[in-house]
Amino acid sequence: MNQSILRLAQLAEKETRTIIGLMSGTSLDGLDVALCRLSGHGTATKASVVHFNSIPYQDDFRAGVKAIFSKRQVDLEQVCLMNAYIGSYHAELINACLDNWGVKAEEVDVIASHGQTIYHAPASLHGIAAMPNATLQIGDGDHIAVKTGIITLSDFRQKHVAAGGEGAPLAVYGDYLLFSEKSENRILLNIGGISNFTFLPGDLQSGRIFSTDVGPGNTLMDAFVQANFPGKTYDDNAAIALQGRYNAALVSALLEHPFFGQAIPKTTGPELFNLAYLERAQQASGTTSLSPADVMASLNRFTATGIARAVQDTVQASQLALYLSGGGMHNPLLLQNLQELLPDATIQNTEALGILPDAKEAVLFATLANECLAGNQIDLGASGIPAVRMGKISLPD
């Protein structure tokens, strides 16, 4: 038998697996690398983070991704090249992390790689008759496997699409396995480039679980900063937004898009929420002369309002616990706005649940890989969420 296939069979039988989870989001800020220990599978899964590093991307790498990111027309040769390049680059970063941690490659069972999303096209957004939901992540898993010597699982979102989903958000599967708790209604809110959350009811009724994108997280704020403040990639500690005041007319115009009225679950991305979207909202609201600080304050309030309205429209906000992850949780004005808009909710981050919030998304993909190896289809019962086992397997030889 092929030794890598034999290794897979042995991994499926192990009580505890060591898995590296990778996450590179739409914010393009860097690669999150989490070395995790996972035991069991299904709702008996236990996960812990042994080592974690978030490695910032260099400007030239970010520019290479941006050249093909979230655009309907791009250079196909560049897509092809970046698919291989990102896989190889991520492998280099993994190898560097292992060296720094004093961990040998043979001590790692598998790598779980999310890849880099370059286009997200649910049918609700592309509107092309007879064409399906689609999403595309690049950063080839074979390159990672060969250059690290570690079995790699990647391209998780395609199975979700094939099973009738939109390819996002996938957090619901890991959230369900790791964070469900009897007697507490929980929202696991991730504020990355796009904001999404999973609702986990305290009565543990699977039919009430759902996960959905709710609108922008950091994507519009980051894009505005990068366009108007040379050398800056994001509003560090809300320093710019705190100098301004949000404009209610602009916030209202930003919330006018039909996306906000669509039934959940739903997905979105920078394909919709970008600087052109902001420009149209400013034209419609007569706010084109706002100062950059006031625009940033308005975008911050817009993100918080989109999240809060989605929570209020779908769950009872009283006696609700919100657990945050993602880069947006470090934005003090965004947290202030959220607490003001959801006064009855308790807001904290996932460290209260035993998982570093900056590592959470990487841990979730490690959990999906663990389930692919050791578990069954992740079935959330009557929730209507596709029952799937996700991840394509790349062997190192």
C-alpha positions as CSV (number, residue, x, y, z in Angstrom):
1,M,0.0,0.0,0.0
2,N,1.1,3.5,-0.7
3,Q,2.8,4.7,2.5
4,S,0.9,8.0,2.5
5,I,-2.4,6.2,2.1
6,L,-1.4,3.9,5.0
7,R,-0.6,7.0,7.0
8,L,-4.1,8.4,6.4
9,A,-5.6,5.2,7.6
10,Q,-3.5,5.3,10.8
11,L,-4.4,9.0,11.4
12,A,-8.1,8.1,11.3
13,E,-7.5,5.7,14.1
14,K,-5.5,8.0,16.4
15,E,-7.0,9.3,19.6
16,T,-5.3,12.6,19.2
17,R,-4.1,14.3,16.1
18,T,-1.7,17.2,15.6
19,I,-3.0,19.5,12.9
20,I,-1.7,22.9,11.6
21,G,-4.6,25.1,10.6
22,L,-4.0,28.0,8.2
23,M,-6.2,31.0,7.5
24,S,-5.7,33.8,5.1
25,G,-8.7,36.1,4.9
26,T,-10.1,38.7,2.6
27,S,-8.4,41.4,4.6
28,L,-5.1,40.2,3.2
29,D,-3.3,41.2,6.4
30,G,-1.3,37.9,6.8
31,L,-1.3,34.2,7.3
32,D,-2.6,32.7,10.6
33,V,-0.8,29.5,11.5
34,A,-2.1,27.5,14.5
35,L,-0.6,24.2,15.6
36,C,-3.5,22.4,17.3
37,R,-4.1,19.2,19.2
38,L,-7.5,17.6,18.4
39,S,-9.0,14.6,20.0
40,G,-12.2,12.7,19.2
41,H,-14.6,13.8,16.5
42,G,-18.2,15.0,16.1
43,T,-19.6,16.7,19.2
44,A,-17.0,14.9,21.3
45,T,-14.2,16.9,19.6
46,K,-11.7,18.7,21.9
47,A,-9.3,21.3,20.5
48,S,-6.4,23.2,22.0
49,V,-3.8,25.6,20.5
50,V,-0.2,24.6,21.2
51,H,1.5,27.3,19.1
52,F,0.2,30.2,17.1
53,N,1.7,32.8,14.9
54,S,0.2,35.5,12.6
55,I,2.6,36.4,9.9
56,P,2.0,39.8,8.2
57,Y,2.1,39.8,4.4
58,Q,4.7,42.0,2.7
59,D,3.4,44.8,0.4
60,D,4.6,43.1,-2.8
61,F,2.7,39.9,-1.9
62,R,-0.4,41.8,-1.0
63,A,-0.2,43.7,-4.3
64,G,0.1,40.4,-6.2
65,V,-3.1,39.1,-4.7
66,K,-4.9,42.4,-5.0
67,A,-4.2,42.4,-8.8
68,I,-6.5,39.4,-9.1
69,F,-8.7,39.8,-6.0
70,S,-12.5,40.3,-6.2
71,K,-12.4,41.5,-9.9
72,R,-14.5,40.1,-12.7
73,Q,-11.8,40.6,-15.3
74,V,-8.2,39.6,-14.5
75,D,-5.0,38.3,-16.1
76,L,-5.5,34.5,-16.2
77,E,-1.8,33.9,-16.3
78,Q,-1.4,35.8,-13.1
79,V,-4.2,33.7,-11.5
80,C,-2.3,30.5,-12.6
81,L,1.0,31.8,-11.3
82,M,-0.4,33.0,-7.9
83,N,-2.1,29.7,-7.3
84,A,1.3,28.0,-7.3
85,Y,3.2,30.8,-5.7
86,I,0.8,31.2,-2.7
87,G,1.0,27.4,-2.1
88,S,4.8,27.5,-2.1
89,Y,4.9,30.7,0.0
90,H,2.5,29.4,2.6
91,A,4.7,26.2,2.8
92,E,7.8,28.4,3.5
93,L,5.9,30.2,6.3
94,I,4.9,26.9,7.8
95,N,8.4,25.6,7.7
96,A,9.7,28.8,9.4
97,C,7.1,28.4,12.1
98,L,8.0,24.8,12.8
99,D,11.7,25.8,13.0
100,N,10.8,28.6,15.5
101,W,8.6,26.3,17.6
102,G,11.2,23.5,17.6
103,V,8.7,21.1,16.0
104,K,9.7,18.6,13.4
105,A,7.6,18.1,10.3
106,E,7.1,14.4,11.1
107,E,5.5,15.4,14.4
108,V,2.6,17.1,12.5
109,D,-0.1,14.8,11.2
110,V,-1.7,17.1,8.6
111,I,-2.1,20.7,7.5
112,A,-5.5,22.2,6.9
113,S,-5.2,25.1,4.4
114,H,-8.1,27.5,3.7
115,G,-6.2,29.0,0.8
116,Q,-6.7,32.6,-0.4
117,T,-10.2,33.6,-1.7
118,I,-9.9,35.6,-4.8
119,Y,-13.6,35.6,-5.9
120,H,-16.9,34.7,-4.2
121,A,-19.9,34.3,-6.5
122,P,-23.1,33.1,-4.9
123,A,-26.1,33.0,-7.3
124,S,-27.8,35.7,-5.2
125,L,-24.9,38.0,-6.2
126,H,-24.0,37.1,-9.8
127,G,-27.6,36.7,-10.9
128,I,-26.7,34.7,-14.0
129,A,-29.5,32.3,-14.9
130,A,-28.7,28.6,-14.8
131,M,-25.3,29.2,-13.2
132,P,-24.6,27.8,-9.8
133,N,-23.1,29.2,-6.6
134,A,-19.3,29.4,-6.9
135,T,-16.3,30.4,-5.0
136,L,-12.6,30.2,-5.7
137,Q,-9.6,29.9,-3.3
138,I,-6.1,29.6,-4.6
139,G,-2.8,28.4,-3.0
140,D,-2.4,24.9,-4.2
141,G,-2.4,22.1,-1.6
142,D,0.0,19.9,-3.5
143,H,2.7,22.6,-3.3
144,I,2.2,22.8,0.5
145,A,2.3,19.1,0.9
146,V,5.4,18.6,-1.2
147,K,7.4,21.5,0.3
148,T,6.6,20.7,3.9
149,G,6.5,16.9,3.6
150,I,3.1,16.9,5.4
151,I,-0.2,15.6,4.2
152,T,-2.4,18.6,3.4
153,L,-6.1,19.1,3.2
154,S,-7.3,22.1,1.3
155,D,-10.1,23.6,-0.9
156,F,-12.8,23.0,1.8
157,R,-15.4,25.3,0.4
158,Q,-16.0,23.3,-2.9
159,K,-17.8,20.4,-1.2
160,H,-20.2,22.9,0.5
161,V,-21.1,24.3,-2.9
162,A,-21.4,20.9,-4.4
163,A,-23.8,20.0,-1.6
164,G,-26.1,23.0,-2.3
165,G,-24.5,25.6,-0.1
166,E,-22.8,28.9,-1.1
167,G,-19.3,27.9,0.1
168,A,-19.6,30.2,3.2
169,P,-19.7,30.7,6.0
170,L,-18.1,27.4,7.0
171,A,-17.5,28.5,10.6
172,V,-20.8,27.0,11.7
173,Y,-19.4,23.4,11.5
174,G,-16.5,24.1,13.8
175,D,-18.5,26.3,16.0
176,Y,-21.1,23.6,16.4
177,L,-18.5,20.9,17.3
178,L,-16.4,23.0,19.6
179,F,-18.6,25.6,21.3
180,S,-22.2,24.4,21.7
181,E,-23.2,24.7,25.4
182,K,-26.4,23.7,27.1
183,S,-28.3,26.6,28.8
184,E,-26.4,29.5,27.0
185,N,-27.6,31.1,23.7
186,R,-24.3,31.9,21.9
187,I,-23.4,33.9,18.9
188,L,-19.9,33.2,17.6
189,L,-19.2,36.5,15.7
190,N,-16.2,36.7,13.4
191,I,-15.3,40.2,12.2
192,G,-12.8,39.7,9.4
193,G,-13.1,41.4,6.0
194,I,-16.7,40.3,6.1
195,S,-18.7,39.8,9.3
196,N,-20.4,36.5,9.9
197,F,-21.8,34.7,12.9
198,T,-23.1,31.4,14.0
199,F,-26.0,31.1,16.4
200,L,-25.8,28.2,18.9
201,P,-29.1,27.8,20.9
202,G,-28.8,26.9,24.5
203,D,-31.4,24.2,24.2
204,L,-29.1,22.4,21.7
205,Q,-31.9,22.0,19.1
206,S,-30.0,21.6,15.9
207,G,-32.9,22.9,13.9
208,R,-32.3,26.4,15.4
209,I,-28.6,26.6,14.5
210,F,-27.7,28.8,11.6
211,S,-24.7,30.7,10.3
212,T,-24.7,33.6,7.9
213,D,-22.7,36.5,6.6
214,V,-24.2,39.8,7.7
215,G,-22.2,42.4,5.7
216,P,-18.8,44.2,5.9
217,G,-16.4,43.7,8.7
218,N,-13.2,45.5,8.0
219,T,-13.2,45.4,4.2
220,L,-14.6,48.8,3.5
221,M,-12.8,50.5,6.4
222,D,-9.5,48.9,5.3
223,A,-10.0,49.8,1.6
224,F,-10.8,53.5,2.5
225,V,-7.7,53.7,4.7
226,Q,-5.5,52.3,2.0
227,A,-6.9,54.7,-0.6
228,N,-6.6,57.8,1.6
229,F,-3.8,57.3,4.1
230,P,-0.6,56.2,2.3
231,G,1.5,53.7,4.2
232,K,-1.5,52.6,6.4
233,T,-3.4,49.3,5.7
234,Y,-6.0,49.6,8.5
235,D,-7.4,52.0,11.1
236,D,-5.1,50.9,14.0
237,N,-7.1,51.2,17.3
238,A,-9.7,53.3,15.4
239,A,-7.4,56.3,15.6
240,I,-8.8,57.8,12.5
241,A,-12.5,57.1,13.1
242,L,-12.3,58.4,16.7
243,Q,-11.3,61.8,15.3
244,G,-14.6,62.0,13.4
245,R,-18.4,61.6,13.9
246,Y,-20.6,59.2,12.0
247,N,-23.0,60.7,9.5
248,A,-26.5,59.2,9.9
249,A,-27.5,59.9,6.3
250,L,-24.4,58.1,5.0
251,V,-24.9,55.1,7.3
252,S,-28.6,54.9,6.2
253,A,-27.5,55.0,2.5
254,L,-24.9,52.3,3.1
255,L,-27.7,50.1,4.6
256,E,-30.0,50.5,1.6
257,H,-28.7,47.5,-0.5
258,P,-31.1,44.6,-0.9
259,F,-28.5,42.3,0.6
260,F,-29.6,43.5,4.1
261,G,-33.1,42.4,3.4
262,Q,-32.3,38.9,2.1
263,A,-33.3,35.9,4.1
264,I,-30.5,34.1,5.9
265,P,-28.3,32.2,5.4
266,K,-26.6,34.4,2.9
267,T,-23.0,35.3,1.8
268,T,-21.3,38.3,0.4
269,G,-17.8,39.7,-0.2
270,P,-15.7,42.6,-1.4
271,E,-17.2,42.0,-4.8
272,L,-20.2,44.0,-3.5
273,F,-18.8,46.0,-0.5
274,N,-16.0,48.0,-2.0
275,L,-15.1,51.7,-2.6
276,A,-17.4,52.0,-5.5
277,Y,-20.2,50.9,-3.2
278,L,-19.2,53.7,-0.7
279,E,-19.0,56.3,-3.5
280,R,-22.6,55.4,-4.6
281,A,-23.8,55.8,-1.1
282,Q,-22.1,59.1,-0.6
283,Q,-23.6,60.4,-3.9
284,A,-27.1,59.2,-2.8
285,S,-26.8,60.8,0.6
286,G,-25.2,64.0,-0.4
287,T,-22.1,63.4,1.8
288,T,-19.3,63.6,-0.7
289,S,-17.7,66.5,1.2
290,L,-17.3,64.6,4.5
291,S,-13.9,64.6,6.1
292,P,-12.0,61.3,5.9
293,A,-12.4,60.9,9.7
294,D,-16.1,61.3,9.4
295,V,-16.3,58.8,6.6
296,M,-14.3,56.3,8.7
297,A,-16.5,56.9,11.7
298,S,-19.5,56.3,9.4
299,L,-18.1,53.1,8.0
300,N,-17.4,51.9,11.5
301,R,-21.0,52.5,12.5
302,F,-22.2,50.9,9.3
303,T,-20.3,47.7,10.1
304,A,-21.7,47.6,13.7
305,T,-25.2,48.4,12.6
306,G,-25.2,45.6,10.0
307,I,-24.1,43.1,12.6
308,A,-26.6,44.4,15.3
309,R,-29.6,44.4,12.9
310,A,-28.8,40.8,11.8
311,V,-28.7,39.7,15.5
312,Q,-31.9,41.5,16.4
313,D,-33.7,40.2,13.3
314,T,-32.8,36.6,13.9
315,V,-32.4,35.9,17.6
316,Q,-33.6,37.3,20.9
317,A,-30.9,39.7,22.1
318,S,-31.7,39.4,25.8
319,Q,-29.7,36.7,27.7
320,L,-27.4,36.4,24.6
321,A,-23.7,35.9,24.8
322,L,-21.5,37.2,21.9
323,Y,-18.0,35.7,21.5
324,L,-15.8,37.6,19.1
325,S,-12.9,36.7,16.9
326,G,-11.3,38.3,13.8
327,G,-9.4,41.5,13.4
328,G,-12.4,43.7,14.0
329,M,-12.5,42.7,17.7
330,H,-9.4,44.9,18.2
331,N,-11.2,48.0,17.0
332,P,-12.4,49.8,20.2
333,L,-14.9,52.1,18.4
334,L,-16.5,49.1,16.7
335,L,-16.9,47.3,20.1
336,Q,-18.3,50.5,21.6
337,N,-20.8,50.8,18.7
338,L,-21.8,47.1,19.0
339,Q,-22.4,47.4,22.8
340,E,-24.5,50.5,22.3
341,L,-26.6,48.8,19.6
342,L,-26.9,45.5,21.5
343,P,-27.2,46.7,25.1
344,D,-28.7,43.5,26.4
345,A,-26.0,41.2,25.1
346,T,-22.8,40.2,26.9
347,I,-19.8,40.7,24.6
348,Q,-16.5,39.1,25.1
349,N,-14.0,37.2,22.9
350,T,-13.4,33.5,22.4
351,E,-10.6,33.4,24.9
352,A,-13.4,32.9,27.4
353,L,-14.1,29.6,25.7
354,G,-10.5,28.5,25.7
355,I,-9.5,29.4,22.1
356,L,-7.3,32.4,21.3
357,P,-9.6,34.7,19.2
358,D,-6.9,35.6,16.7
359,A,-6.4,31.8,16.1
360,K,-10.0,30.8,16.0
361,E,-10.5,30.7,12.2
362,A,-7.3,28.6,11.7
363,V,-8.5,26.3,14.5
364,L,-11.9,25.9,12.8
365,F,-10.2,24.6,9.6
366,A,-8.0,22.3,11.6
367,T,-11.3,21.0,13.1
368,L,-12.7,20.4,9.6
369,A,-9.6,18.5,8.6
370,N,-9.9,16.4,11.8
371,E,-13.5,15.6,11.0
372,C,-12.6,14.7,7.4
373,L,-10.1,12.2,8.7
374,A,-11.8,10.7,11.7
375,G,-15.5,11.6,11.6
376,N,-18.6,11.4,9.5
377,Q,-20.4,14.0,7.5
378,I,-21.0,16.9,9.8
379,D,-24.7,16.8,10.2
380,L,-26.5,19.6,11.9
381,G,-29.8,17.8,11.7
382,A,-32.9,19.9,10.9
383,S,-30.9,23.1,10.5
384,G,-31.0,22.8,6.7
385,I,-27.2,23.3,6.6
386,P,-25.6,20.8,4.2
387,A,-24.3,17.6,5.8
388,V,-20.8,17.3,4.4
389,R,-17.2,16.1,4.9
390,M,-14.9,18.7,3.6
391,G,-11.3,18.9,2.3
392,K,-9.3,17.6,-0.6
393,I,-6.3,15.5,0.3
394,S,-2.8,16.2,-1.1
395,L,0.0,13.7,-0.4
396,P,3.6,14.8,-0.1
397,D,4.9,12.0,-2.4
